[in-house]
Amino acid sequence: MKTSVKFIIGGLCALAILCIGASLGSSRISVFDTIRIILHKILSLTLSQNSAAQNAAIVWNLRLPRAILAFITGGALSISGAVFQSVLKNQLASPYILGVSSGASLGAGIVILSGFAIPFIGGFTLPAAGFVFGVITVFIVVAFSSKIDKTLSNNTIILFGMVFSLFVNAILTTLTALYREELKNLLYWQMGSFSLKGWSYVALLLPFLIVGSLGIFRYTRELDILTFGDEQAKSIGVNTRGMRIKLLVFSAILTGSAVALSGAIGFVDLIAPHAARRIVGSKHKYVLPMSFLIGGALLVASDLIARTVVSPSELPVGAVTALIGGPFFAWVYFRKKGN
């Protein structure tokens, strides 16, 4: 099957999952009514009597922005995961190795525990703090790793990233022990949720998605070369150290913004790139966009499960992705050992 056909099928499947995600909930609205409502809002088409104003408000103001936010969050995490697996030449690598999640959680934790709010942005103080701390964490890891190892080897980055992540988690644990009354709110944020997050959150994430994605897509050829090892990359003329830093920073922008707005949602960045490579091969100009589609669809489906399986209550979406990703992680690990 041609790659273009695979992308058409993948795009249609992702669109279908988005429509389903915007339809199902405590108030059942058919997929066809959802499509009519979306077309009515975008193209000003006449809305049928079956699609009442209340249903239109539910779809347009609550479910659709939530589904879109879940989709672009999953896509951003998946692109980052594909980059980390290639740059670090490790099938089990993910952006969380460098402590992005831990850093963002620490920033969010400080805001939640202190009640601090930045003037003029108010409710967006929490995601802003998570993003800033997440990106700063990556810069610290890269800076210290380069001091230890001038070549910035993969093993050095992974090792220092894991150590620094444990250190940041220890700080966060100490803070939660001192402010136990806010522990529930912090834990819920860490597990991830898209509840009550409207179009403003979508608009806030999109600029980071565009900057991070364009920065990474610019170096798809170099990503292909890096997968063969540093020596071969250097022989072709690739500055492996500089290129690795650029790719890690752009990935940190994607992951930091996604984690800051939606919480620490794991395993999507591990599953989607593996699935993408099985479908379109190893070339990153195909792997990255397919990872975006698969990761986005997977997170929309996970969020749908999280808000419907125990309705009217809601599970953290990170718990659902962990239930899916845990067995997948084990399968990848033991399959790799078997080879």
Secondary structure by P-SEA (a helix, b strand, c coil): ccaaaaaaaaaaaaaaaaaaaaccccccccaaaaaaaaaaaaccccccccccaaaaaaaacccaaaaaaaaaaaaaaaaaaaaaaaaaccccccccccaaaaaaaaaaaaaaaacccccccccaaaaaaaaaaaaaaaaaaaaaaaaacccccaaaaaaaaaaaaaaaaaaaaaaaaacccaaaaaaaaaacccccccaaaaaaaaaaaaaaaaaaaacaaaaaaaaacaaaaaaaccaaaaaaaaaaaaaaaaaaaaaaaccccccccccaaaaaaaccccccaaaaaaaaaaaaaaaaaaaaaaacccccccccaaaaaaaaaaaaaaaaaaaaaac
